[in-house]
Structures are given as C-alpha cells and as structure tokens.
Amino acid sequence: MLLSTDNEGMTGWHWAARWGNLDVLQKVWEWAIVNLTTEEVKIIFLLSTDNEGMTVWHWAARWGNSDVLQKVWEWAIVNLTTEEVKNIFLLSTDNEGMSAWHWAARWGNSDVLQKVWEWANENLTREELNNK
C-alpha cells in the first residue's frame, strides 16, 4: 500500500506533502519506522519520485508547505548520509530541471525559499551553491 501509486506516479506520501497534511505524514512515518527496514523507509519516503521526477521534497516546496519541508528535512538528516541529503534535497531536480528552490521561487513561497537557502548555505560548497 505504501508503494502504490496513482496514474501520475504519486504515492499517498506525495499527496500528503503536496497538500501540507503533516498529521498524515507523521502517522504514516511512525507506522513505517516500526514495521519496515531503514532502507525501505528511505526508499519510500525520501527517494521515491512521481512521473515528473518530483519527490515529496519538491511537492512540499512547490506548494509552500514549509512545515512539511521542515519535518522531512529533520527525518532526512537522521536517516541519510550527508551526501545523500545534499544530492536528494539540495541538488536534485525533477524532469524539468527544477529543484525545490526553483519551485518555491516560481510560486513565490518565501518561507520555503528561506529554509532551503539556510540549509543550502550550511551544507553546500560555494561551487555547489553557484551551480544551483
């Protein structure tokens, strides 16, 4: 059920992030960390992409759900390596070449822009910042 997708390749996790439903995300996460392996949790919640190449991170940024972004970030820094965090959350782009930063800027989500900027400054090199 956690891996099932709709016609757009979106999981329930993607939809909850898109609509900012933090309660749903929290409950599903709590169930998953008890019943699944760390690797399965990582794949399902932090790495899965929809048909557009968008992760939960992209959807939360696109729709301005900064509380979801904050929670996903907190989970990621505990469950992923530093390189994985950089590559998945700060450097990854969807099929259009858009990062979370791009989506937040495009839709005028200043809270999200501020958070992503802070995390990027803390975790990326100057060269990585200039390229993204």
C-alpha positions as CSV (number, residue, x, y, z in Angstrom):
1,M,0.0,0.0,0.0
2,L,2.8,2.5,0.8
3,L,4.4,1.9,-2.6
4,S,1.2,2.1,-4.6
5,T,0.9,5.0,-7.0
6,D,-1.8,6.7,-9.0
7,N,-1.7,7.4,-12.7
8,E,0.7,10.3,-12.1
9,G,3.1,8.0,-10.2
10,M,2.3,9.8,-6.9
11,T,2.1,7.9,-3.6
12,G,-0.1,8.9,-0.7
13,W,3.1,10.4,0.8
14,H,3.5,12.7,-2.2
15,W,-0.2,13.8,-2.0
16,A,0.1,14.5,1.8
17,A,3.2,16.6,1.2
18,R,1.6,18.5,-1.7
19,W,-1.4,19.4,0.4
20,G,0.6,20.0,3.6
21,N,-1.1,17.3,5.6
22,L,1.6,16.9,8.3
23,D,-0.6,14.8,10.6
24,V,-1.0,12.1,7.9
25,L,2.8,12.2,7.1
26,Q,3.6,11.9,10.8
27,K,1.3,8.9,11.4
28,V,2.4,7.0,8.3
29,W,6.1,7.7,9.2
30,E,5.6,6.4,12.7
31,W,4.0,3.2,11.4
32,A,6.7,2.7,8.8
33,I,9.7,3.1,11.1
34,V,8.3,0.4,13.3
35,N,7.3,-2.0,10.5
36,L,9.8,-1.5,7.8
37,T,13.6,-1.6,7.4
38,T,15.5,1.6,7.4
39,E,16.3,1.1,3.7
40,E,12.6,0.6,2.8
41,V,11.7,3.7,4.7
42,K,14.4,5.7,2.9
43,I,13.2,4.5,-0.5
44,I,9.5,5.0,0.1
45,F,9.6,8.3,1.9
46,L,12.7,10.2,0.9
47,L,13.7,8.9,-2.5
48,S,10.6,8.0,-4.4
49,T,9.7,10.2,-7.4
50,D,6.5,10.6,-9.4
51,N,6.2,10.5,-13.2
52,E,7.5,14.1,-13.3
53,G,10.6,13.2,-11.3
54,M,9.3,15.1,-8.2
55,T,10.0,13.9,-4.7
56,V,8.0,14.7,-1.5
57,W,10.5,17.5,-1.1
58,H,9.7,19.0,-4.5
59,W,6.0,18.9,-3.8
60,A,6.2,20.5,-0.4
61,A,8.4,23.3,-1.8
62,R,6.2,23.8,-4.8
63,W,3.1,24.3,-2.7
64,G,4.7,26.3,0.1
65,N,4.3,23.7,2.8
66,S,7.3,24.8,4.9
67,D,6.2,22.7,8.0
68,V,6.3,19.6,5.8
69,L,9.6,20.6,4.4
70,Q,11.0,21.1,7.9
71,K,9.7,17.7,9.1
72,V,11.1,15.8,6.0
73,W,14.4,17.6,6.5
74,E,14.6,16.5,10.1
75,W,13.9,12.9,9.1
76,A,16.4,13.1,6.3
77,I,19.3,14.3,8.3
78,V,18.8,11.5,10.8
79,N,18.3,8.7,8.2
80,L,20.6,9.7,5.3
81,T,24.3,10.4,4.9
82,T,25.4,14.0,4.4
83,E,26.0,13.3,0.7
84,E,22.5,11.8,0.3
85,V,21.0,14.8,1.9
86,K,22.9,17.1,-0.4
87,N,22.1,15.2,-3.5
88,I,18.4,14.4,-2.8
89,F,17.2,17.6,-1.1
90,L,19.5,20.4,-2.2
91,L,20.8,19.4,-5.6
92,S,18.2,17.2,-7.1
93,T,16.0,18.3,-9.9
94,D,12.8,16.9,-11.5
95,N,12.3,16.1,-15.1
96,E,12.0,19.8,-16.0
97,G,15.3,20.5,-14.3
98,M,13.6,22.3,-11.4
99,S,14.9,22.0,-7.8
100,A,12.9,22.7,-4.7
101,W,14.5,26.1,-4.7
102,H,13.2,26.7,-8.3
103,W,9.6,25.6,-7.4
104,A,9.5,27.8,-4.3
105,A,10.7,30.8,-6.3
106,R,8.3,30.2,-9.2
107,W,5.3,30.1,-6.9
108,G,6.5,32.9,-4.5
109,N,6.9,30.7,-1.4
110,S,9.2,32.9,0.6
111,D,9.2,30.8,3.8
112,V,10.3,27.8,1.8
113,L,13.0,29.8,-0.1
114,Q,14.4,31.0,3.3
115,K,14.5,27.4,4.7
116,V,16.1,25.9,1.6
117,W,18.6,28.8,1.4
118,E,19.6,28.3,5.0
119,W,20.1,24.5,4.6
120,A,22.0,25.0,1.4
121,N,24.4,27.5,3.0
122,E,25.0,25.1,5.8
123,N,25.6,22.0,3.6
124,L,26.8,23.0,0.1
125,T,30.1,24.3,-1.1
126,R,30.3,27.7,-2.8
127,E,30.7,25.9,-6.1
128,E,27.6,23.8,-5.5
129,L,25.6,26.9,-4.5
130,N,26.6,28.8,-7.6
131,N,25.6,25.9,-9.8
132,K,22.1,25.5,-8.3
